[in-house]
Amino acid sequence: RCHPACSKSWLHFLSGLEFDLATNLVGQPLVRQQVMKGVRGFLENQNPVKPLVMSFHGSTGTGKTYVSSMVIRYLFQGGLQSPYVHHFSPIVHFPHAEQIEQYKESLKHWIQGNLTNCGRSAFLFDEMDKMHPGLIDVIIPFLGPSWVVYGTNYRKAVFIFISNAGGEQINEVTLALWRARKDREEISLQDLEPAISKAVFENPQSGFWKSGIINEHLIDFVVPFLPLKHHHVKQCVVSELIQQGLEVSLSIVQEVTESIPYFPEEEKLFSSTGCKTVASRISFFL
């Protein structure tokens, strides 16, 4: 029997998610727009023709894991700890290239079993750039618009791929546009898509290399995370101080922000680590 959590509507979570993204996600207007467009369109459709499939790309510390866990937190009671949320990391779950056939089999059965148990499940694939090429294609039958696969209706599931691949290219495009006097906030998906495509989908080292997921256009939303500037890092420092229950001292905010490496060498525009090391650095300056 289907658990109540598997049949209830997620719609009422939309305004909370939108508010949280607007308030707490630093410096990513494009992400906010793409994620809300994807989640809203999916949840407002009583009978979606396929699962929601989103792929997050960007360099370290720009908010990919943060946003995926935020989406999951609104959709599932218990967030990432929910029994209906399944998190895969290639280093933890699929470490050995020589066992790829075994991994394919177990991944297929795991997804099939969990979707049979609850059609409203979520599957997060972390570090897609470290995934063995070919492995991810085993989940293709679950991502498309078929009505039933292996006797399971799986069209209300959510799949999120997270990858650092494309981060370098996103940074290069952002920098080139800045030098061409185009403001970071004006950057559109069209500005970034060709670079991401080349880095992620045409790269033999990528988990999406020659993947049917790409060839069959099964990803609904490619979501690029831009590099963060000084004032974004400052916002992260302030948020972290508040979260740790510490006093927001302007000198500490300044010191932490300036202790982070920035690139390119001459202009020092963007944080090399995004906001990733902010929490650990704060203790140095207290």
C-alpha positions in Angstrom: 0.0 0.0 0.0 1.2 3.5 -0.9 2.4 5.5 2.1 0.4 8.8 2.5 3.6 10.8 1.8 3.7 9.2 -1.6 0.3 10.4 -2.7 -0.1 13.9 -1.2 0.4 17.0 -3.3 3.7 18.9 -3.1 2.1 22.1 -4.5 1.8 24.0 -1.2 5.6 23.9 -0.8 6.2 26.1 -3.8 5.9 29.5 -2.1 8.2 28.4 0.8 10.8 27.1 -1.7 10.6 30.3 -3.7 11.0 32.5 -0.6 13.9 30.5 0.6 15.7 30.6 -2.7 15.1 34.4 -2.9 16.3 35.0 0.6 19.1 32.5 1.2 20.6 31.6 -2.1 23.4 34.1 -2.7 24.2 35.5 -6.2 22.4 33.0 -8.4 19.4 34.6 -10.1 19.6 32.2 -13.0 19.5 29.2 -10.7 16.5 30.6 -8.9 14.6 31.2 -12.1 15.5 27.8 -13.6 14.8 25.8 -10.5 11.4 27.5 -9.8 10.4 27.1 -13.4 11.2 23.4 -13.3 9.7 22.6 -9.9 6.6 24.8 -10.4 5.8 23.3 -13.9 6.3 19.8 -12.6 4.2 20.2 -9.4 1.4 22.0 -11.0 0.9 19.2 -13.5 -1.4 16.5 -12.0 -0.2 14.0 -14.6 3.4 14.8 -15.7 4.4 12.9 -18.8 7.9 12.2 -17.4 9.8 12.7 -14.1 11.5 16.0 -13.4 15.2 15.8 -14.4 17.5 18.7 -13.5 21.3 18.9 -14.0 23.3 21.4 -11.8 26.6 22.6 -13.1 29.2 25.0 -11.6 32.4 25.1 -9.7 32.9 24.4 -6.0 31.1 26.4 -3.4 28.6 28.0 -5.7 25.5 26.4 -4.2 24.7 23.2 -6.1 24.4 20.9 -3.1 22.7 23.7 -1.1 20.0 24.1 -3.7 19.4 20.4 -4.2 19.0 19.9 -0.4 16.7 22.9 -0.2 14.4 21.5 -3.0 14.4 18.1 -1.2 13.7 19.7 2.2 10.5 21.3 0.8 9.3 18.2 -1.0 10.1 15.5 1.7 9.5 15.5 5.4 12.9 14.8 6.9 14.7 16.2 3.8 17.7 14.2 2.8 17.0 11.7 5.6 13.6 10.8 4.2 13.2 7.1 3.2 12.0 8.4 -0.2 15.2 10.3 -1.0 18.2 8.4 -2.5 21.6 9.9 -2.7 24.4 8.4 -4.9 28.0 9.3 -4.9 30.3 7.6 -7.4 33.2 7.5 -4.9 31.1 5.8 -2.3 28.7 3.7 -4.3 30.5 3.0 -7.6 34.3 3.2 -6.8 35.7 0.4 -9.0 35.6 0.7 -12.8 35.9 -3.0 -13.3 32.6 -3.6 -11.4 30.6 -1.4 -13.7 28.2 -4.2 -14.9 27.5 -5.1 -11.3 26.8 -1.5 -10.4 24.5 -1.1 -13.4 22.4 -4.1 -12.3 22.2 -2.9 -8.6 21.4 0.7 -9.5 18.6 -0.4 -11.9 17.1 -2.7 -9.2 17.5 0.0 -6.5 15.6 2.6 -8.5 13.0 0.2 -9.7 12.3 -1.2 -6.2 12.1 2.3 -4.6 9.8 3.7 -7.3 7.6 0.6 -6.9 7.4 1.4 -3.2 6.8 5.1 -3.7 6.4 6.9 -7.1 7.1 10.2 -5.5 10.8 9.5 -4.8 13.9 11.6 -5.4 17.2 10.5 -6.7 20.3 12.7 -6.3 23.5 11.8 -8.3 26.4 13.7 -6.9 29.8 14.4 -8.6 28.6 13.3 -12.1 32.0 14.3 -13.4 33.5 11.4 -11.4 30.8 8.8 -12.6 32.1 6.0 -14.8 31.0 6.7 -18.4 28.1 4.4 -19.4 26.9 3.6 -15.9 24.2 6.3 -15.7 22.6 5.1 -18.9 21.1 2.2 -17.0 18.5 4.7 -15.5 17.3 5.9 -19.0 14.1 3.9 -18.9 13.1 5.7 -15.7 13.6 9.2 -17.1 11.6 9.2 -20.3 7.9 9.7 -21.1 6.9 6.0 -21.1 3.8 5.3 -19.1 5.0 2.3 -17.2 8.4 0.7 -16.8 8.9 -2.6 -15.2 5.2 -2.4 -14.0 5.9 0.9 -12.2 4.4 4.3 -12.8 7.4 6.5 -12.1 6.5 9.9 -13.7 6.2 11.7 -10.4 9.8 11.1 -9.4 12.5 13.8 -9.3 16.1 13.2 -10.5 18.9 15.7 -9.8 22.4 15.4 -11.2 25.1 17.5 -9.6 28.5 18.2 -11.3 31.5 20.4 -11.1 32.0 19.7 -14.8 31.3 22.8 -16.9 32.3 25.0 -13.9 35.5 26.2 -15.5 33.7 27.0 -18.7 30.9 28.9 -16.9 33.6 30.9 -15.1 35.4 31.7 -18.4 32.1 32.9 -20.1 31.2 35.0 -17.0 34.6 36.6 -17.0 34.5 37.2 -20.8 31.1 38.8 -20.5 32.3 41.0 -17.6 35.2 42.2 -19.7 32.7 42.9 -22.5 30.8 45.1 -19.9 27.9 42.7 -19.5 26.7 42.6 -15.9 26.7 39.2 -14.2 23.0 39.6 -13.4 22.3 39.9 -17.1 23.8 36.6 -18.1 21.3 34.3 -19.7 21.1 30.5 -20.1 21.7 31.0 -23.8 25.1 32.6 -23.0 26.2 29.6 -21.1 24.6 26.5 -22.7 27.2 26.0 -25.6 30.1 26.0 -23.1 28.3 23.6 -20.6 27.4 21.3 -23.4 31.0 21.1 -24.7 32.4 20.5 -21.2 29.9 18.1 -19.9 28.3 16.2 -22.7 31.2 16.0 -25.2 33.9 15.2 -22.7 35.2 11.5 -22.5 35.9 12.0 -18.8 32.4 12.9 -18.0 29.7 10.6 -16.6 27.4 11.9 -19.4 29.9 11.0 -22.2 28.0 9.7 -25.2 25.0 9.2 -22.9 21.6 8.4 -24.2 20.3 10.7 -21.5 21.7 13.6 -23.6 21.0 12.1 -27.0 17.4 11.5 -26.1 17.0 15.0 -24.4 15.9 13.6 -21.1 17.3 16.4 -19.0 14.6 19.0 -18.6 16.6 21.8 -17.0 20.4 22.4 -17.2 21.1 24.8 -14.3 24.3 26.8 -14.4 25.8 28.2 -11.1 27.9 31.3 -11.7 31.2 32.2 -9.9 30.6 34.4 -6.8 32.0 37.9 -6.3 33.4 39.6 -3.2 30.0 41.0 -2.1 28.4 37.5 -2.4 31.1 36.0 -0.2 30.4 38.7 2.3 26.7 37.8 2.4 27.7 34.1 3.0 30.0 35.2 5.9 27.1 37.2 7.5 24.7 34.3 7.1 27.2 31.9 8.6 27.8 34.1 11.6 24.1 34.4 12.2 23.6 30.6 11.8 26.4 30.0 14.3 24.8 32.4 16.7 27.8 34.7 16.6 27.9 38.5 16.5 28.1 40.0 13.0 31.3 42.0 13.3 32.1 44.0 10.2 35.9 43.5 10.7 35.4 39.7 10.9 33.2 39.8 7.8 35.9 41.8 6.0 38.8 39.6 7.2 37.1 36.3 6.2 36.1 37.7 2.8 39.6 38.8 2.0 41.2 35.6 3.2 39.6 33.7 0.4 41.5 33.3 -2.9 40.0 35.1 -6.0 40.6 34.8 -9.7 41.8 35.8 -12.3 45.2 36.8 -10.9 45.1 40.4 -12.1 41.5 41.4 -11.4 40.7 39.1 -8.4 37.0 39.2 -9.3 35.6 35.8 -8.4 36.0 33.5 -5.4 38.0 30.4 -6.3 36.1 28.3 -3.7 32.8 30.1 -3.8 31.4 30.1 -0.2 32.6 26.6 0.5 35.4 27.4 3.0 33.5 30.3 4.8 32.3 28.3 7.8 35.8 26.8 8.5 37.5 30.1 8.1 35.4 32.1 10.5 36.9 30.3 13.5 40.4 31.5 12.5 39.3 35.2 13.0 37.4 34.9 16.2 
